[in-house]
Amino acid sequence: MQTAIQRLSLLLFGAFTFVLPAAQINAAEPFIARIPRVWDDDAMAKLEIRLATDVKVQHIPSAYYYQIPVRTIYKTYAIYHPDREPPGYFAALLQKDPEIAFDSSRLKTKEDWIRAGQQVFESGLTPLSTDVPFTQVRNRAWYTETDAPLTKDGIMPLYRYVIRKRGQVEVTMDSCATCHTRVLPDGTAIQGAQGSVAFGKLFAFHIRHSPDAYRYKPARPQLLDLFGTPWIQPDPQAALMNMQMNDIADIVDRLPHGVVPRDGTSLAYSVQIPDLLGVHDRKYLDHTGLQHNGGLADLMRYDAINNFINDLTAFGDFRPFNALKSVAPADALPPASSQSRYSDEQLYALALFLESLRAPENPNKANALSRYGERVFAAQKCGICHTPPLFTNNKLTPVSGYDWQLRNRDLQQDIIPISVGTDSTNALLTRRGTGFYKVPSLRGVWYRGPLEHNGSIASLEEWFNPARLRSDYGSNNAKPYGMETNAVAGHQFGLDLSVRDKAALIAYLRTL
């Protein structure tokens, strides 16, 4: 039987089911937090590999970065489906005072830091109290139209409620958890996993339910801010720039689960939401291997760039922020006081949290078929690229048509000098385009998906179907803008296996 305190805790905090680190940390274990300086000018200059287009990339100076005010992280609360919300839950939230969730002076053990990092993971960047988010999360139609996932307890884990002022409940809509949470068929939410949210549908609903002044405004400023590459001619986004936001809603509404129109990539060729489980074992970050990853400090820098500073980065004389804000001159920085960031301590806690996460237990145990599939894996030499035990060699593979030897000789030891022939758009024609894709890990592929860097494939069976190479192929998943059919080119390894060998190989991959 629950005590009164347990019932109150359930009412106010929700019953969020998620996977924590497999190994429990002794709360009494002494821990010294060695917090790196995140925005170090020398480190930032060496952090990323050069872009294929050779545009000069210049991050903001550390003097400016550390003038940016640090965000206060308040405690957040679960959002329930309207039909699953405990009686009195929302009314109780309205009576709560704000509570600061991150105070580094209170963090004594590694477990303290990890749990504080979870608060950072769940904390949205821009809490909203306007009518729009509440027409969503407290609206049954929103759940139906967007396929928003629910845990077994009826919690929608992508967003959270936050209280910054007594009597005012806001919605955080852009936290790490929004993209990097996956709900398994049994209703368990896996934080840090490859997200399976229908992000395009969320975005489309937001546009369509906004005031007319937003829905019918020109899309060009926002597209320039998010995806613009004016130094590339002809402009790869030209077909989209003359649209209205309502037109953009129609485009993103078609994006499948697990695919996102991520800033710095391409709206026409959106990308797969990546898996963060095991991210500390990866030598490069981003599908295109844009950033070196040498440990916690680099992971912290990656988060700082992508959550706060990305649109302040200069690409030649183009700074994305100014396309949206109409700041002159074009490469000017806004006042630091107008921005916000996480502190080095908050980023450190977040990195520790991500490092601590483990994949869920794999229900697919080895059997005769999968053991035969392991032999197929070895015979086909899959391990050259997908090397056990990480099932990636942590190297980069150049896309077709990119002469890496002219530009990236310093990376030679990390480059496989063969192209596997997958679509090159995001690797060549975007702000994240390095000319490479990194070799992905196959670990956890049993519960992950969609597959490929742009989420073009829904399942392993489809990936090994040679019909996907045909121009009239109708992918079950993502299609480039304006196409009903298209070939899913590249990575032809395993396509010519016998039916038996293919089934065995897939069975083995699902045990990883």
C-alpha positions as CSV (number, residue, x, y, z in Angstrom):
1,M,0.0,0.0,0.0
2,Q,1.3,3.5,-0.9
3,T,2.0,5.9,1.9
4,A,0.5,9.4,1.7
5,I,4.0,10.8,0.8
6,Q,4.3,8.2,-2.0
7,R,0.9,9.1,-3.4
8,L,1.8,12.8,-3.3
9,S,5.1,12.2,-5.0
10,L,3.3,10.3,-7.8
11,L,0.8,13.1,-8.1
12,L,3.4,15.9,-8.4
13,F,6.3,14.2,-10.1
14,G,4.7,11.6,-12.3
15,A,5.6,7.9,-12.7
16,F,8.2,8.4,-15.5
17,T,9.6,5.0,-16.4
18,F,13.1,5.3,-17.9
19,V,16.3,3.3,-18.0
20,L,19.0,4.4,-15.6
21,P,22.7,3.3,-15.6
22,A,23.1,-0.4,-15.3
23,A,25.7,-0.1,-12.5
24,Q,24.5,1.7,-9.4
25,I,27.0,4.2,-8.0
26,N,27.7,4.2,-4.3
27,A,26.3,7.4,-2.9
28,A,29.0,7.6,-0.3
29,E,31.8,7.2,-2.8
30,P,34.1,10.3,-2.8
31,F,34.0,12.2,-6.0
32,I,36.0,15.2,-7.3
33,A,34.3,17.1,-10.1
34,R,37.0,18.1,-12.6
35,I,35.1,20.5,-14.7
36,P,36.8,21.5,-18.0
37,R,36.6,25.0,-19.4
38,V,34.1,24.5,-22.2
39,W,34.7,27.5,-24.4
40,D,38.5,27.5,-24.8
41,D,39.5,29.4,-27.9
42,D,42.4,27.0,-28.8
43,A,40.2,23.9,-28.3
44,M,37.3,25.4,-30.3
45,A,39.6,26.2,-33.2
46,K,40.6,22.5,-33.4
47,L,37.2,20.9,-32.5
48,E,35.6,20.5,-35.9
49,I,36.9,19.1,-39.2
50,R,36.8,21.4,-42.2
51,L,33.7,21.6,-44.4
52,A,33.8,20.2,-47.9
53,T,32.9,23.6,-49.3
54,D,35.9,25.2,-47.7
55,V,34.0,28.1,-46.2
56,K,35.8,29.6,-43.2
57,V,33.9,28.6,-40.0
58,Q,34.5,30.9,-37.0
59,H,33.0,30.2,-33.6
60,I,32.3,33.1,-31.2
61,P,35.3,34.1,-29.0
62,S,35.4,32.9,-25.4
63,A,35.3,36.5,-24.1
64,Y,31.8,36.9,-25.6
65,Y,30.7,33.4,-24.7
66,Y,31.3,33.8,-21.0
67,Q,29.4,37.1,-21.0
68,I,26.3,35.2,-21.9
69,P,24.0,34.8,-18.9
70,V,23.7,31.3,-17.4
71,R,20.2,29.8,-17.5
72,T,18.5,28.9,-14.3
73,I,17.3,25.3,-14.4
74,Y,14.0,24.8,-12.6
75,K,12.5,21.5,-11.6
76,T,10.3,20.1,-14.3
77,Y,7.2,17.9,-14.1
78,A,5.7,15.1,-16.2
79,I,3.0,15.8,-18.8
80,Y,0.2,13.3,-18.9
81,H,-2.2,12.5,-21.7
82,P,-5.5,14.3,-20.8
83,D,-7.2,10.9,-20.2
84,R,-4.4,9.6,-18.0
85,E,-3.6,12.6,-15.8
86,P,-4.1,11.8,-12.1
87,P,-7.1,13.7,-10.5
88,G,-6.0,17.1,-9.2
89,Y,-2.5,16.9,-10.7
90,F,-2.5,20.1,-12.7
91,A,-4.3,22.0,-10.0
92,A,-1.5,21.0,-7.6
93,L,1.1,22.2,-10.0
94,L,-0.5,25.7,-10.0
95,Q,0.0,25.8,-6.2
96,K,3.7,25.0,-6.3
97,D,6.5,27.5,-5.9
98,P,9.4,27.5,-8.3
99,E,12.2,25.2,-7.3
100,I,15.7,25.4,-8.7
101,A,16.8,22.0,-9.8
102,F,20.5,22.6,-10.4
103,D,22.7,23.9,-7.6
104,S,26.3,22.7,-8.0
105,S,27.1,23.5,-4.4
106,R,24.8,20.6,-3.3
107,L,26.4,18.0,-5.6
108,K,28.7,15.8,-3.5
109,T,28.8,12.4,-5.2
110,K,29.0,11.2,-8.8
111,E,25.4,10.0,-8.5
112,D,24.4,13.6,-7.4
113,W,26.0,15.0,-10.6
114,I,24.4,12.3,-12.8
115,R,21.0,13.0,-11.5
116,A,21.5,16.7,-11.8
117,G,22.6,16.0,-15.4
118,Q,19.2,14.3,-16.0
119,Q,17.5,17.6,-14.9
120,V,19.6,19.4,-17.5
121,F,18.6,16.8,-20.1
122,E,14.9,17.3,-19.4
123,S,15.1,21.1,-19.1
124,G,13.8,23.0,-22.2
125,L,15.6,26.0,-23.5
126,T,12.6,28.2,-24.0
127,P,9.7,27.6,-21.6
128,L,6.4,28.7,-23.2
129,S,3.3,29.8,-21.4
130,T,1.4,31.0,-24.4
131,D,-1.8,29.3,-25.6
132,V,-0.1,27.3,-28.4
133,P,1.7,24.6,-26.3
134,F,-1.4,24.2,-24.1
135,T,-3.6,23.6,-27.2
136,Q,-1.2,20.7,-27.8
137,V,-0.3,18.8,-24.6
138,R,-3.7,19.2,-23.1
139,N,-5.6,18.5,-26.3
140,R,-6.5,15.0,-27.3
141,A,-6.5,15.8,-31.0
142,W,-2.8,16.8,-30.7
143,Y,-1.9,13.3,-29.5
144,T,-3.8,11.7,-32.4
145,E,-2.4,14.0,-35.1
146,T,1.2,13.8,-34.0
147,D,1.5,10.2,-32.8
148,A,3.0,11.6,-29.6
149,P,4.3,8.6,-27.7
150,L,3.1,7.7,-24.2
151,T,4.8,5.6,-21.5
152,K,2.9,2.8,-19.7
153,D,1.9,5.4,-17.1
154,G,0.3,7.7,-19.7
155,I,3.2,10.3,-19.6
156,M,4.2,12.0,-22.8
157,P,8.0,12.2,-22.3
158,L,9.1,14.6,-25.0
159,Y,8.1,17.8,-23.2
160,R,7.8,18.7,-19.6
161,Y,5.9,21.2,-17.4
162,V,8.1,23.8,-15.6
163,I,7.2,26.3,-12.9
164,R,9.2,29.6,-12.9
165,K,6.4,31.6,-11.2
166,R,3.8,30.4,-8.7
167,G,0.4,30.0,-10.4
168,Q,1.9,29.7,-13.9
169,V,2.7,26.4,-15.5
170,E,4.8,26.5,-18.7
171,V,5.8,23.9,-21.3
172,T,9.4,23.1,-22.2
173,M,9.4,22.0,-25.8
174,D,13.1,22.0,-26.9
175,S,15.1,19.9,-24.3
176,C,17.5,17.1,-25.1
177,A,14.7,14.7,-24.1
178,T,12.5,16.0,-26.9
179,C,14.5,14.3,-29.6
180,H,16.5,11.8,-27.6
181,T,13.8,9.8,-25.9
182,R,12.4,6.5,-27.3
183,V,9.3,4.8,-26.0
184,L,9.5,1.0,-26.5
185,P,6.4,-1.1,-27.3
186,D,6.0,-2.0,-23.6
187,G,5.7,1.7,-22.7
188,T,9.3,2.0,-21.3
189,A,10.9,5.4,-22.1
190,I,14.6,5.2,-22.9
191,Q,16.4,8.5,-22.3
192,G,19.3,9.1,-24.6
193,A,18.2,6.5,-27.1
194,Q,17.6,7.1,-30.8
195,G,14.4,9.1,-30.8
196,S,11.4,7.8,-32.7
197,V,9.2,10.9,-32.3
198,A,7.4,12.1,-35.4
199,F,9.1,15.5,-35.1
200,G,7.8,16.8,-38.4
201,K,4.2,16.2,-37.3
202,L,4.9,18.1,-34.1
203,F,6.3,21.0,-36.1
204,A,3.5,21.0,-38.6
205,F,0.9,21.0,-35.8
206,H,2.6,24.0,-34.2
207,I,2.6,26.0,-37.5
208,R,-1.0,25.1,-38.4
209,H,-2.3,26.1,-35.0
210,S,-0.4,29.4,-34.8
211,P,-2.0,32.7,-35.7
212,D,-2.4,33.6,-39.4
213,A,0.4,36.1,-39.2
214,Y,2.8,33.3,-38.5
215,R,1.3,30.6,-40.7
216,Y,1.3,32.8,-43.8
217,K,4.6,34.6,-43.2
218,P,7.5,34.1,-45.7
219,A,9.5,31.1,-44.7
220,R,12.8,32.5,-46.1
221,P,14.2,34.1,-43.0
222,Q,13.6,31.0,-40.9
223,L,15.0,28.7,-43.6
224,L,18.1,30.9,-43.9
225,D,18.6,30.8,-40.2
226,L,18.1,27.0,-39.9
227,F,19.5,25.7,-43.2
228,G,21.0,28.6,-45.2
229,T,24.3,28.1,-47.1
230,P,24.5,31.3,-49.2
231,W,28.1,30.5,-50.1
232,I,27.0,27.4,-52.1
233,Q,25.7,28.2,-55.6
234,P,23.3,27.3,-57.0
235,D,21.4,27.5,-53.7
236,P,20.4,24.0,-52.6
237,Q,17.4,25.4,-50.7
238,A,16.2,27.7,-53.5
239,A,13.0,25.7,-54.2
240,L,11.9,26.2,-50.6
241,M,12.8,29.8,-50.0
242,N,9.8,31.3,-51.7
243,M,7.3,29.3,-49.6
244,Q,5.1,30.4,-46.7
245,M,5.3,28.7,-43.3
246,N,2.1,26.9,-44.1
247,D,3.8,25.3,-47.1
248,I,6.6,24.2,-44.8
249,A,4.1,22.5,-42.6
250,D,2.9,20.4,-45.5
251,I,6.5,19.3,-46.2
252,V,7.5,18.4,-42.6
253,D,4.2,16.7,-41.9
254,R,5.3,13.9,-44.3
255,L,8.5,13.2,-42.3
256,P,8.4,9.8,-40.6
257,H,9.1,8.9,-37.0
258,G,12.7,9.4,-36.0
259,V,13.6,11.9,-38.8
260,V,14.1,15.7,-38.0
261,P,14.7,18.8,-40.1
262,R,17.7,19.6,-38.0
263,D,19.3,23.0,-38.2
264,G,22.5,23.0,-40.3
265,T,21.3,20.2,-42.5
266,S,18.7,20.3,-45.3
267,L,14.9,20.6,-45.0
268,A,14.6,18.6,-48.3
269,Y,16.9,15.8,-46.9
270,S,16.1,15.7,-43.2
271,V,18.2,13.5,-41.0
272,Q,17.9,10.5,-38.6
273,I,17.8,11.4,-34.9
274,P,20.9,9.7,-33.6
275,D,21.4,7.4,-30.6
276,L,23.3,8.9,-27.7
277,L,23.7,5.6,-25.8
278,G,27.4,4.9,-25.9
279,V,28.2,8.3,-27.3
280,H,31.4,8.5,-25.2
281,D,32.8,5.6,-27.3
282,R,32.5,7.5,-30.6
283,K,35.5,9.3,-32.0
284,Y,33.4,11.7,-34.1
285,L,30.0,13.3,-33.6
286,D,27.2,14.1,-36.1
287,H,26.4,11.9,-39.0
288,T,29.0,13.7,-41.0
289,G,31.7,13.3,-38.3
290,L,31.8,17.1,-38.0
291,Q,33.3,17.2,-34.5
292,H,36.1,15.4,-32.8
293,N,35.1,13.6,-29.6
294,G,38.0,13.2,-27.2
295,G,36.0,12.9,-24.0
296,L,33.7,14.8,-21.7
297,A,35.0,18.2,-22.6
298,D,34.3,17.8,-26.3
299,L,30.9,16.4,-25.5
300,M,30.2,19.5,-23.4
301,R,31.4,21.7,-26.3
302,Y,29.1,19.9,-28.7
303,D,26.1,20.5,-26.6
304,A,27.0,24.2,-26.1
305,I,27.4,24.7,-29.8
306,N,24.2,23.0,-30.8
307,N,21.9,24.1,-28.1
308,F,22.9,27.8,-27.7
309,I,25.5,29.0,-30.1
310,N,25.0,27.3,-33.5
311,D,23.2,30.2,-35.2
312,L,25.9,32.7,-33.9
313,T,28.7,30.8,-35.7
314,A,30.1,32.6,-38.7
315,F,30.3,30.8,-42.0
316,G,32.4,33.3,-44.0
317,D,30.5,36.6,-43.7
318,F,27.2,34.8,-43.0
319,R,25.9,34.4,-39.5
320,P,22.6,32.5,-39.4
321,F,21.2,34.4,-36.4
322,N,21.1,37.6,-38.5
323,A,19.0,36.1,-41.3
324,L,16.2,35.8,-38.8
325,K,16.8,38.8,-36.6
326,S,17.7,41.3,-39.3
327,V,20.8,42.5,-37.4
328,A,23.2,44.7,-39.4
329,P,25.9,44.2,-40.5
330,A,25.3,40.7,-41.6
331,D,28.1,39.2,-39.5
332,A,27.4,41.2,-36.3
333,L,26.9,39.5,-33.0
334,P,23.9,40.4,-30.9
335,P,24.5,41.7,-27.3
336,A,25.6,38.8,-25.2
337,S,23.0,39.7,-22.6
338,S,20.3,38.8,-25.1
339,Q,21.4,35.2,-25.2
340,S,21.5,32.4,-22.7
341,R,23.6,29.3,-22.1
342,Y,24.3,26.4,-19.7
343,S,27.1,26.9,-17.3
344,D,30.2,24.7,-17.5
345,E,28.9,22.9,-14.4
346,Q,25.6,22.2,-16.0
347,L,27.2,20.9,-19.2
348,Y,29.5,18.7,-17.1
349,A,26.6,17.2,-15.3
350,L,24.8,16.6,-18.6
351,A,27.8,14.9,-20.1
352,L,28.1,12.6,-17.0
353,F,24.5,11.7,-17.3
354,L,24.8,10.8,-21.0
355,E,28.0,8.8,-20.3
356,S,26.1,6.8,-17.6
357,L,23.2,5.7,-19.7
358,R,22.9,2.1,-20.9
359,A,20.8,0.4,-23.5
360,P,17.8,-1.7,-22.4
361,E,18.2,-5.4,-22.0
362,N,18.1,-7.1,-25.4
363,P,15.4,-9.8,-25.5
364,N,16.9,-11.4,-28.6
365,K,19.1,-14.1,-27.3
366,A,21.6,-16.1,-29.3
367,N,20.2,-19.2,-31.0
368,A,21.2,-21.5,-33.9
369,L,20.1,-19.0,-36.5
370,S,21.8,-16.0,-35.0
371,R,25.0,-18.0,-34.4
372,Y,25.0,-18.9,-38.1
373,G,24.4,-15.2,-38.9
374,E,27.5,-14.4,-36.9
375,R,29.5,-16.6,-39.2
376,V,27.9,-14.8,-42.2
377,F,28.9,-11.5,-40.6
378,A,32.5,-12.7,-40.4
379,A,32.5,-14.3,-43.9
380,Q,31.2,-11.1,-45.5
381,K,33.9,-9.1,-43.6
382,C,31.3,-6.8,-42.1
383,G,33.7,-6.4,-39.1
384,I,36.1,-4.3,-41.2
385,C,33.8,-1.3,-40.8
386,H,31.5,-2.5,-38.0
387,T,34.3,-3.8,-35.7
388,P,33.3,-5.6,-32.5
389,P,32.9,-4.9,-29.6
390,L,31.7,-1.4,-30.5
391,F,30.6,-2.6,-34.0
392,T,32.1,0.5,-35.5
393,N,35.7,1.2,-36.4
394,N,35.0,4.9,-35.6
395,K,36.3,5.9,-39.0
396,L,35.0,8.2,-41.7
397,T,34.0,7.2,-45.2
398,P,34.0,9.8,-48.0
399,V,31.0,10.4,-50.2
400,S,31.1,9.9,-53.9
401,G,32.7,12.8,-55.7
402,Y,34.6,14.2,-52.7
403,D,38.4,14.3,-53.1
404,W,39.4,14.1,-49.4
405,Q,43.1,13.9,-50.2
406,L,43.1,17.5,-51.3
407,R,41.6,18.7,-48.0
408,N,41.9,16.2,-45.2
409,R,45.3,14.6,-45.3
410,D,45.5,15.3,-41.5
411,L,42.7,12.8,-41.0
412,Q,44.2,10.1,-43.1
413,Q,44.4,7.5,-40.3
414,D,40.7,7.9,-39.6
415,I,39.5,7.6,-43.2
416,I,38.4,4.5,-45.1
417,P,39.3,5.5,-48.6
418,I,36.2,4.0,-50.2
419,S,32.7,5.5,-50.6
420,V,29.8,3.2,-49.9
421,G,27.6,5.3,-52.3
422,T,24.9,6.6,-50.0
423,D,23.2,10.0,-50.8
424,S,25.7,12.8,-50.5
425,T,23.5,15.8,-50.0
426,N,24.0,16.3,-46.2
427,A,27.7,15.6,-46.6
428,L,28.3,18.1,-49.3
429,L,25.6,20.8,-49.4
430,T,24.9,21.7,-45.8
431,R,26.5,23.6,-42.9
432,R,27.5,20.2,-41.4
433,G,28.8,18.9,-44.7
434,T,32.3,17.5,-44.2
435,G,32.4,15.3,-47.3
436,F,32.2,12.2,-45.0
437,Y,29.7,10.1,-43.1
438,K,31.0,8.3,-40.0
439,V,30.6,4.6,-39.8
440,P,27.7,4.0,-37.4
441,S,27.6,1.5,-34.6
442,L,25.3,-1.5,-35.0
443,R,24.9,-2.0,-31.3
444,G,21.3,-1.7,-30.2
445,V,20.0,-2.0,-33.8
446,W,17.3,-4.4,-32.5
447,Y,15.3,-1.6,-31.0
448,R,16.5,1.4,-33.0
449,G,15.4,2.8,-36.3
450,P,14.9,4.3,-38.8
451,L,18.2,3.4,-40.5
452,E,20.8,5.3,-42.6
453,H,21.9,8.9,-41.9
454,N,18.7,10.3,-43.4
455,G,16.3,7.7,-42.0
456,S,15.4,6.5,-45.4
457,I,14.9,2.8,-44.3
458,A,12.5,1.5,-41.7
459,S,13.9,-1.9,-41.0
460,L,16.8,-4.3,-41.5
461,E,14.7,-6.4,-43.9
462,E,14.2,-3.3,-46.1
463,W,17.9,-2.4,-45.8
464,F,18.9,-5.8,-47.3
465,N,16.2,-5.7,-50.0
466,P,18.0,-5.1,-53.4
467,A,14.8,-3.5,-54.7
468,R,15.7,-0.3,-52.8
469,L,18.3,0.5,-55.5
470,R,15.7,1.0,-58.2
471,S,14.6,4.5,-59.1
472,D,11.0,3.5,-58.9
473,Y,11.4,2.2,-55.3
474,G,8.8,3.5,-52.8
475,S,10.7,3.6,-49.5
476,N,8.6,2.8,-46.5
477,N,10.2,5.7,-44.7
478,A,11.8,9.1,-45.6
479,K,11.7,10.5,-49.1
480,P,13.4,13.6,-50.4
481,Y,11.1,16.6,-50.9
482,G,9.0,16.4,-54.0
483,M,9.6,12.7,-54.6
484,E,7.1,9.8,-54.3
485,T,9.7,7.2,-55.4
486,N,13.4,7.2,-55.3
487,A,16.3,4.8,-55.1
488,V,17.9,4.3,-51.7
489,A,21.4,4.1,-53.1
490,G,24.6,2.8,-51.6
491,H,25.9,0.2,-49.1
492,Q,25.2,-2.8,-51.3
493,F,27.0,-5.2,-49.0
494,G,24.8,-8.2,-48.2
495,L,22.2,-7.5,-50.9
496,D,23.2,-10.6,-52.9
497,L,23.0,-13.0,-50.0
498,S,20.8,-16.0,-50.1
499,V,17.4,-15.8,-48.3
500,R,18.8,-18.1,-45.6
501,D,22.0,-16.2,-45.1
502,K,20.2,-12.9,-45.1
503,A,17.7,-14.0,-42.4
504,A,20.5,-15.4,-40.3
505,L,22.5,-12.2,-40.6
506,I,19.5,-10.1,-39.6
507,A,18.9,-12.4,-36.6
508,Y,22.5,-11.9,-35.5
509,L,22.4,-8.1,-35.8
510,R,19.3,-8.1,-33.6
511,T,21.3,-9.8,-30.8
512,L,23.9,-6.9,-30.7
